[in-house]
Amino acid sequence: MHYQTALAEEIRSSAARLLAEDVGPGDITAELIPDQQWATAEVITRVPAVLCGVAWVDDIFRRLDSRVALRWQAADGDRLDAGQCLLTLEGPARSLLTGERAALNVLQTLSATATTTRAYVDLIADTGVRLLDTRKTLPGMRLAQKYAVMCGGGHNHRIGLWDAFLIKENHIAACGGIQAAVAQARKLAAELPVEVEVENFAELEQALAAKADVIMLDNFSLDELRTAVELTAGSATLEASGNVDASTLLAIADTGVDCISCGTLTKDIKAIDLSMRVTPQATP
């Protein structure tokens, strides 16, 4: 399935799921408010951030009440300052309050991934090294978080287990070696990229001999990464992985590898602090 089509379907299904888990059979507290009461609202970020999640919020309120009008002050991928208003809403007060938590939950989570990614990308902006995500995503949010990584300026590794080969230690052992594993991958799906994870220079030489497209250097030291770059001499794409965080990222990038994969972008995030302020208005 094409990525954009899959993402659009994910937005629709997750918006419905978010509303279902929060609203259930109905928002009983919102029923305290007169049905005809109108209101406006502003969504504010309390901290600097990179926005992500516009389509999810749009879909949540579209499902909830078509009378709610949303006016975005920023787009996915935009940097936000602390205190900035990123969205204004107008419509029935009940609907604004009912959709508030579902909307903010997805917005603060995806913006957190985009924000972390942007901070990491900025650290290595002058190196030309690509920052990759991993499959270490929050359960049920794979496509959403990978979209958020792109909004933050990062790049997607494989989406799942179907769109690229990643041959690791146990695959190598079960197949009878790196050469055999790569050869079998070429037979199964010649059009897909083949990546091999290696843990030492002997395995690196085997992966190069097997003509792997990408070689993941797992937990190599900085000196070992530099040596691997020299040995490879551009004959395969080199990906550094392991012990990657804000304090180590630039030093790894400076070794000359082509890309760095980092699970922190999606699994170790801290939600962005957002708030929605509602102001009652006269009924239109």
N, C-alpha and C positions, 0 to 999 in steps of 0.2 A: 504494500500500500504506500502511495506517495506520502512523503512526510507532511506536507501542508494539509492534505486531506485527513490524515490521521490526527493531526493537531486540532483541526476544526471539530472533528468528532469528539476528541477528548475534551475540548472546551465545553461543548454542549452537554456531554454526559457528566462532567465534574460539576458544572453549575447546577444541574438538577440534583446531583448527589449532595452537594453542600447545603442546598435549601432543604432537602428532605431530612437530613440529619439534625438540622437546627430547628426547623419549623414544625416538623412532624404533622400531626393533624390540625395544627393551628396555633397562632401566636396569641395566647390568652392575655398577656399583659398589654399587647397593642389594642385589644378590644376595649380597654379602659378609655381610649381616645375616641372622640366622636368620629364617625366614618367620614364626615364632610370636612374635617379639619385638614387644612393645607399647610405645608411647611417647606422650607428650604433647608439645605444642609451643606456643609463644607467638610471635605476630608483634608486633614492637615497632617504633615509629617513632622514629628518632633525632632528628628535627627536628619543629617544629610543622608541621601539615598539615591539609588538609581531605580526608576520606576519600572515595574513589570506587572502585568495582569489586567490590563485595560479590557481586553475582550471577555475575560471571565466575569468581571464586574458588570459589564454591559449586559451579558447574557443572564446573569442572576436577576437583575432588576427587570429585564424584558420578560422573563418568565413570571416574575412576581406581580408586576403591574405595569401595563403598557402606558399608563398615564405619567409615570416617572420620567422626567427629562434629565439627562446627564450631560454636563458640559465639562470636558476635560481641559485642564490648564497645562497639561504635559502629555507626552506620548511615551510608549514603552521605549526604554533605553535612554531617556532624558535624565540628567542629573538634577536632583532636588536639593534645595537648601533647607536647613532646619527652620520650621515655622511656616514653610511654604504651603499654600493651598494648591492641591493637585486636581481636585474635582469638586464641582458644585452640582447639587441635585435639587430638583423641585418636583413636588407631587404630594399625594396623600401622606399625611404624617404617619399613619399606620404602616404603610408600605416602606417608607424610608427606614423606620425603626426595625421592621421585621427583617429587612434585607441587610441591615448594618453589619452584623457579625459575620455572616457568610461572606459578604463582600470583603470586609477588612481581613478576614483570615487568609483568603487566597492572595490578596494584594500584599499583605505584609510578608508572607512566605516567599512568593516569587520575587518580590523586590529585594528581599534579603539575599537570595541567590544572585540576582543581577548585581547587587551592590558589592558583595564579596568578590565576585568575578571581576568587576571593574577595578577594584582596588588591586587585585593581583595582576591584572593586565597592565595597569599603569606602572607597576614595579618593573616590568620587563619590556616596556614600550620601545626602548632603544636597542633591543637585542635582535629583533626579528623572529624570536622564538614564539611559537604558537602555544597557547594555554588550552588544554583539553579537559573536559569533564570525564566522569567515569559512570559506571552503572550503580554506584553507591548513592542512589537517590532515595528520597522519602517514599515509603510504600504508596503505590497508586498515583504518584506524581512524576513518573519518568519523563513523559513528553513535555509536561509543563515546565519542569526544572531545566530540561535541556534547552527549551526555548528561552528561559530566563538567562541561562549561561550565554547564549548568543546576544541577548539584549545587553549584557554586561561587556561584550566585546570578546568573549571566549569562543572556542570551537567545540563542536560535538565529536566525541569518540563514537564508537558504534552505539546505536540506539538500544539494541538488545542482542540476543544470541543468534539472530538470523541474517544480519546485514553485513557481517564481516567475520573472518576467522581470527580468533585470538587463541593461539596454541600455547598452553601453559605446561607446567611441570607434569601434572597428572596425565594430560593428553599425550605428552611426549613419551611418557613411560608406557602408556597403554597402546600407543601406535608402534612402539619399537624404535623410537629415535626421532630427531628433528627432521632429518631428510625424508623419512617415510611419512611423517605427519604432513609436511608441506606438500609432498607429491600427491598424497591422497586428497588434500584440500583442492589442489589444482584440478584433479579429476572430478570432484564433486561439484564445484562451482568456479570455473576458471575466470568468471567475470568479477568475482569478489576479491577484495584485498586480503592478503594473508599476513598476519602479524604473529611473531614468535616472541615469547617472553624468555629472557635468558638471565642467568644468575652469575655467570662467570665468563671469562674470555674463551674458554674451550667451547662453550655453548654458542657464544657470539660467532666464532669461526664456523661452526656447523650451520648456523642460521644464514650466514653470508654465503656459504657454499650451496645451501639449498635455495638461494635467491628469494628469501622472504622479502616482501614489500616493505614491511615495517618491523623493526626489532625494538622490543621494550627492554630497557636496561633496568632491571629490578634491584633497587637498593645498592646501586654502584656508588662508591665514594666519588668525590669531585675529581680526584686524580684518575680514577678508573674511567670516569665519563670522558675525560679529555683523551685518554689513550684509546678508548672505543671510537671516538670521533676520528682520530688519526687512522686507526685500522680500517674503518669503514670507508673513509675517503669518498663519501657521497654515494656509495653503491646501494644503500638502503636508507630509508628514513629512520632516524634514531629518536626514540621516545624515552625520556627519563621518568621513572616512577619510584615512589617510596620516599618517606621522610620529607615530603614537600609541604611547606607552610610559608607564611609571609617572611620568616627570618631566613629561610634557605633558598627561596625561589630565584632570586637574582644570581646568586653564586652558581646555581645549577644551570641557569640560562647562559651564563658566561662561559661554560665549558664548550659550547658549540653544538649542542644537541639541537635537533630540529623542533621538538615539541616536548612539553611537560604535561603529564596527566596528574590530576589532583582531585581526590574525593572530597576534600574540605569544601569545595564550591557548593556541593549539594547536601552533604550529610551533617556538617558541623555549623550550620548557619544559625544566626540569632535573628528572630523576627524583627522587622522594622517597626518602630513605635509610631503607629498611626492613630488618629482619633477623628470621630465624626461629630460635628457640632450641629444640632438641629435647632432651627428657629421657626416657631409657629407663624403662619401668615394668614391673612384674610382669605376666605374661600373665593376662588376666581369665579 
